[in-house]
Amino acid sequence: MLRFIIFLCALLSFTQAFAQIDRDTIKNNNKQNADFIIENDTNVVVSDSTKIINLFTLDSIAQRQKFINDSLIARAEFVKDSLYHRKLILDSVSFLKKELPKLIEASIKSVNEEIIIYTDRLEIIGDSTLSDFTYRVLSQKAEEPYAPWRTSIKLSGNLFKIKIDTVYKKIISVRSPEVNSSFNYNFDKRIVVINGQSTIIKKRNQNYYKYPIDSVSFDLQGRVMKVKKYVHYFYATSNYKKGASLAVDIVQIKEFEYFSDGVLSNYRLLNYCDRWGEKDINEECYKVSYSINRQDRKFTVVKKSEPESVYSDGNFIFEFDNNFDLKIMEFTNVSKSLSTKFYVELNDDRNVSRYLYEKNGKIDRTIMLNYNNDPKAKYKVEAIESHFEEDRISYTQINLTTGKKRTRNRQTLKWNPWE
């Protein structure tokens, strides 16, 4: 009983003590700053943080969306500008593809007296570059290296330059290693006047400027029909400046006719007498005509001159392979005193590696062409002529490039040194 009374008293004392502690705690809390209470209120902090995060997230999404939209707009403008720029380039190249061939062909035909039978079509490479301008001739050059029947002019690069009249949309000049001409147009008569480069000549102890002027007429298909070649002479001063005008002379007329596909069928050439000769400058001094027949890739050409040349006039036969590279050329003159026939062998670059000349049904000589691509090489091409005897063996060779000669031992067939 005594123990129970003591326990009860102790419990009562602890209860009073805890009650006092609670009253003191409440009293102290009431004395604290209200702001301090709010800042440390867990529920309030969580609520405000959520609002701030939500606002920040919304702003970020808006800015990100704006950035994406701006990027898409900028990309679209870039693509649009790029496509427009590419279209301008393609339009320019298409314009050149249409206009350049006839001008270059006219320039070539005005200065080249070979039989130019046709030109290859130009192609657009990619959307900004033209293929080379390639033309084919019925070449009589029987010892030339490379491919004398095929000539290409590069229509791109730093060496090729053109000027264009943007008002009339016409090419007014072309500058390249092969063509150096400026052009004036007569639109009503389909005539283009080609102005070549001037030169200085000396005649009778006097210097003169010589300006070539070619009047070129085209047919409805844009093919060259006629070329009238003039020369405008000027006096040259002592310090080689152009002086007063002397005269304008016609020097040559060329006429061209074509098959329906544009391949040449007739070519006539008329030369007037030279101003510096003894004859009248308006007198016709020389005429030549070439009548052309063809069967697939075989061309037969009849050459006639006025006055007649029994040595150089006659019949030519040219045969080409599937790539339009020359295989055979044959010529017989009017008097039958000269007959030439040769075959052409090509290397991997489609250039001549050897000419083989036939006489009385046998190969009696050849010309072999050796090419050297070394930049330091003294000779880029060496031509070696070999003569064959009745046993069809060559015992003599002549280097047509260096002038040296060597012979072969008839017993051992070994070549002696070049001398």
SULQUI-V123721 format. One record per residue. RES is the residue in three letters. PSI is psi as a letter, one per 30 degrees, with the letter a starting at -180 (none if undefined). BURIAL is b if it has 9 or more other ideal C-beta (glycine too) atoms within 8 Angstrom, else e. Layout:
BEGIN
res={RES;RES}
psi={PSI;PSI}
burial={BURIAL;BURIAL}
END
This chain:
BEGIN
res={MET;LEU;ARG;PHE;ILE;ILE;PHE;LEU;CYS;ALA;LEU;LEU;SER;PHE;THR;GLN;ALA;PHE;ALA;GLN;ILE;ASP;ARG;ASP;THR;ILE;LYS;ASN;ASN;ASN;LYS;GLN;ASN;ALA;ASP;PHE;ILE;ILE;GLU;ASN;ASP;THR;ASN;VAL;VAL;VAL;SER;ASP;SER;THR;LYS;ILE;ILE;ASN;LEU;PHE;THR;LEU;ASP;SER;ILE;ALA;GLN;ARG;GLN;LYS;PHE;ILE;ASN;ASP;SER;LEU;ILE;ALA;ARG;ALA;GLU;PHE;VAL;LYS;ASP;SER;LEU;TYR;HIS;ARG;LYS;LEU;ILE;LEU;ASP;SER;VAL;SER;PHE;LEU;LYS;LYS;GLU;LEU;PRO;LYS;LEU;ILE;GLU;ALA;SER;ILE;LYS;SER;VAL;ASN;GLU;GLU;ILE;ILE;ILE;TYR;THR;ASP;ARG;LEU;GLU;ILE;ILE;GLY;ASP;SER;THR;LEU;SER;ASP;PHE;THR;TYR;ARG;VAL;LEU;SER;GLN;LYS;ALA;GLU;GLU;PRO;TYR;ALA;PRO;TRP;ARG;THR;SER;ILE;LYS;LEU;SER;GLY;ASN;LEU;PHE;LYS;ILE;LYS;ILE;ASP;THR;VAL;TYR;LYS;LYS;ILE;ILE;SER;VAL;ARG;SER;PRO;GLU;VAL;ASN;SER;SER;PHE;ASN;TYR;ASN;PHE;ASP;LYS;ARG;ILE;VAL;VAL;ILE;ASN;GLY;GLN;SER;THR;ILE;ILE;LYS;LYS;ARG;ASN;GLN;ASN;TYR;TYR;LYS;TYR;PRO;ILE;ASP;SER;VAL;SER;PHE;ASP;LEU;GLN;GLY;ARG;VAL;MET;LYS;VAL;LYS;LYS;TYR;VAL;HIS;TYR;PHE;TYR;ALA;THR;SER;ASN;TYR;LYS;LYS;GLY;ALA;SER;LEU;ALA;VAL;ASP;ILE;VAL;GLN;ILE;LYS;GLU;PHE;GLU;TYR;PHE;SER;ASP;GLY;VAL;LEU;SER;ASN;TYR;ARG;LEU;LEU;ASN;TYR;CYS;ASP;ARG;TRP;GLY;GLU;LYS;ASP;ILE;ASN;GLU;GLU;CYS;TYR;LYS;VAL;SER;TYR;SER;ILE;ASN;ARG;GLN;ASP;ARG;LYS;PHE;THR;VAL;VAL;LYS;LYS;SER;GLU;PRO;GLU;SER;VAL;TYR;SER;ASP;GLY;ASN;PHE;ILE;PHE;GLU;PHE;ASP;ASN;ASN;PHE;ASP;LEU;LYS;ILE;MET;GLU;PHE;THR;ASN;VAL;SER;LYS;SER;LEU;SER;THR;LYS;PHE;TYR;VAL;GLU;LEU;ASN;ASP;ASP;ARG;ASN;VAL;SER;ARG;TYR;LEU;TYR;GLU;LYS;ASN;GLY;LYS;ILE;ASP;ARG;THR;ILE;MET;LEU;ASN;TYR;ASN;ASN;ASP;PRO;LYS;ALA;LYS;TYR;LYS;VAL;GLU;ALA;ILE;GLU;SER;HIS;PHE;GLU;GLU;ASP;ARG;ILE;SER;TYR;THR;GLN;ILE;ASN;LEU;THR;THR;GLY;LYS;LYS;ARG;THR;ARG;ASN;ARG;GLN;THR;LEU;LYS;TRP;ASN;PRO;TRP;GLU}
psi={e;e;e;e;e;e;e;e;e;e;e;e;e;e;e;e;e;e;e;e;e;e;e;e;e;e;e;e;e;f;f;l;k;e;e;e;e;e;f;g;j;e;e;e;e;e;e;e;e;e;e;e;e;e;e;e;e;e;e;e;e;e;e;e;e;e;e;e;e;e;e;e;e;e;e;e;e;e;e;e;e;e;e;e;e;e;e;e;e;e;e;e;e;e;e;e;e;e;e;e;e;e;e;e;e;e;e;e;f;f;f;k;g;l;j;j;e;l;k;l;k;k;l;k;k;b;g;g;k;k;l;k;j;k;l;k;l;i;k;g;j;f;g;k;a;b;i;f;f;k;k;k;k;k;g;l;l;f;f;k;k;l;k;k;j;f;e;f;h;k;k;f;k;k;k;l;f;f;k;i;l;l;k;k;k;j;e;e;g;h;k;k;k;k;j;a;k;l;l;k;l;k;k;h;g;k;k;k;k;j;j;k;k;k;j;k;k;l;a;f;g;g;k;k;e;k;j;k;k;l;k;j;k;k;k;k;l;f;g;h;l;k;b;l;k;e;l;j;k;k;f;k;k;k;k;k;l;l;l;f;g;f;k;k;e;k;k;k;k;k;k;l;k;k;e;g;a;f;l;k;f;g;k;j;e;k;k;k;k;j;k;k;l;k;j;c;g;k;k;k;k;j;k;k;l;j;l;k;j;f;e;f;l;a;k;k;k;k;k;l;a;f;g;h;k;k;e;k;k;k;k;k;l;e;f;g;f;k;k;k;k;l;l;k;k;l;a;f;g;g;l;k;f;k;k;j;k;k;k;h;g;l;j;f;l;l;j;k;k;k;k;j;g;k;f;g;k;e;k;e;k;k;k;k;k;k;k;k;a;e;g;g;k;k;f;k;k;k;j;f;e;f;g;l;k;l;l;k;k;f;e;f;g;k;k;l;l;k;none}
burial={e;e;e;e;e;e;e;e;e;e;e;e;e;e;e;e;e;e;e;e;e;e;e;e;e;e;e;e;e;e;e;e;e;e;e;e;b;e;e;e;e;e;e;e;b;e;e;e;e;e;e;e;e;e;e;e;e;e;e;e;e;e;e;e;e;e;e;e;e;e;e;e;e;e;e;e;e;e;e;e;e;e;e;e;e;b;e;e;b;b;e;e;b;b;b;b;b;e;b;b;b;b;b;b;b;b;b;b;b;b;e;e;e;e;b;b;b;b;b;e;e;b;e;b;e;e;e;e;e;b;b;e;b;b;b;b;b;b;b;e;e;b;e;e;b;e;b;b;b;b;e;e;b;b;b;e;e;e;e;b;e;b;e;e;b;e;e;e;e;b;b;b;b;b;e;b;e;e;b;e;b;e;b;e;b;b;e;e;e;b;b;b;b;b;b;b;e;b;e;b;e;e;e;e;e;e;b;b;b;b;b;b;b;b;b;b;b;b;e;e;e;e;b;b;e;b;b;b;b;b;b;b;b;b;b;b;e;e;e;e;e;e;e;e;e;e;e;e;b;b;b;b;b;b;b;b;e;b;e;e;e;e;b;b;e;b;b;b;b;b;b;b;b;b;b;e;e;e;e;e;b;e;e;e;e;b;b;b;b;b;b;b;e;b;e;e;b;b;b;b;b;b;b;b;b;e;e;e;e;e;e;e;b;b;b;b;b;b;b;b;e;e;e;e;b;b;e;b;b;b;b;b;b;e;e;e;e;b;e;b;b;b;b;b;b;b;b;e;e;e;b;b;e;b;b;b;b;b;e;e;e;e;b;b;b;b;b;b;b;e;b;b;e;e;e;e;e;e;e;e;b;b;b;b;b;b;b;b;e;e;e;e;e;b;e;b;b;b;b;b;e;e;e;e;b;b;b;b;b;e;e;e;e;e;e;e;e;e;e}
END
